[in-house]
Amino acid sequence: NIYSVAEYTRRLLALKGPTQVVSTACSSSAKVFASAYRQMHAGVCDVAIVGGVDTLCLTTLYGFNSLELLSRQKCKPWDIDRNGINIGDGAGFAILEWAQEKDNAISLLGYGESSDAHHMSTPHPQGRGAIQAMTKALDSASLTASQIDYINLHGTATRSNDSAEDLAVSSVFGEQVHCSSTKGWTGHTLGASGIIGVVTTCLGIENDLLPVSINTVEKDPALKANIVLKKTTAPVEHAIINSFGFGGSNCSLLVGRKS
């Protein structure tokens, strides 16, 4: 029952407001931020709890194996020898509330969603859905591509995903903005990957750190994105988190400090 986690959370915390579940594969726990954003701006609630959970099961492992997407080694996003994903499991939750100007808090500034419906399990080769999602996120935050300091890539380490996302990122942002995939740290946590990407990125903003794309030893020369390969300290004002699910269900979140 896909509603069980939300219902458990509602009961545990004695919540009285609306409760809903978003189930769009790997973009699920990014899309919940967009849904909460809309609910809050519509006046339905003042505070929202968002999150995502995905646990390992044989059905998932067999399914990804049948698609020949699993790697027998550590996954290597953007690497010339990348050959697939490592399935991980995980969970994460966050509280969204109205930011006070004096707080200088990290805020959800915008989001973008798209559905390119190119293929059930393969991204659009030109990254059209990803381009739409990232562009919409910029538009909703009233920011330009040049104002983005870091991108947390979906970066699954499959050849098709990394290539399509790389093309999309370079099309929108060029080749200078710092990017990394943190799935080398956690594995691909599927429905929980969006929230984990948000938490990782916000910690980076708080500590002026750019997350390293570990296991990426030799970047694929055919890919253009500026991948963070070693520990780097740098101030980050605005960042994008990409989460792209099967069936072309895409979401990009834009977070940062309000100027």
Secondary structure, 3 states (H helix, E strand, C coil): CCCHHHHHHHHHCCCCCCCCCCCCHHHHHHHHHHHHHHHHHCCCCCEEEEEEEECCCHHHHHHHHHCCCECCCCCCCCECCCCCECECCEEEEEEEECCCHHHCCEEEEEEEEEECCCCCCCCCCCCHHHHHHHHHHHHHHCCCHHHCCEEECCCCCCHHHHHHHHHHHHHHHCCCCEEECCHHHHCECHHHHHHHHHHHHHHHHHHCEECCCCCCCCECCCCCCEECCCCEECCCCEEEEEEEEHHHEEEEEEEEECC
